[in-house]
Amino acid sequence: MVDKSLFPTKPRKRGNRYEYLSLIFWPENGFIYIEDKDDGSFTTCSRRDWLERTSSFNADAQRLGDIATRAGNEWKKMTAVQERDAMISLVECMLACAKQAKAQGDPLDPKVCAYIQKHEMKRPRTFMMPGLEEDTNIIIP
């Protein structure tokens, strides 16, 4: 298997999904959905958690910028610059994804939760289960 850390690539946008190395992420219903093609895992996170991850990637990009300025030889400098550029474009894509999720509405916002509860249909949820005879139908609340 090829070591992908040696080949920094910028994320690609396909439709409303973003691809970075083996990760695919996209906004849906106010959340960020993340799929990893390497191990087949799938997870979701809130917009707030996603922005915290984005800030940690931004700090990593700044660290790579410092390495690039202090690099002694040209190869280390070019490698750090390429990794920094890829990391910065990843941060930009992550921010765009968070903005799209915000435009979809944040389901964890207390105002949105109150609005949903206020406009929820309040009818009893009952159904009938047939019995052996016609007179023994059971109503389950």
Secondary structure, 3 states (H helix, E strand, C coil): CCCHHHCCCCCEEECCEEEECCEEEEEECCEEEEEECCCCCEEEECHHHHHHHHHHHHHHHHHHHHHHHHCCCHHHHHHHHHHHHHHHHHHHHHHHHHHHHHHHCCCCCHHHHHHHHHCCCCCCCCEEECCCCHHHCEEEC
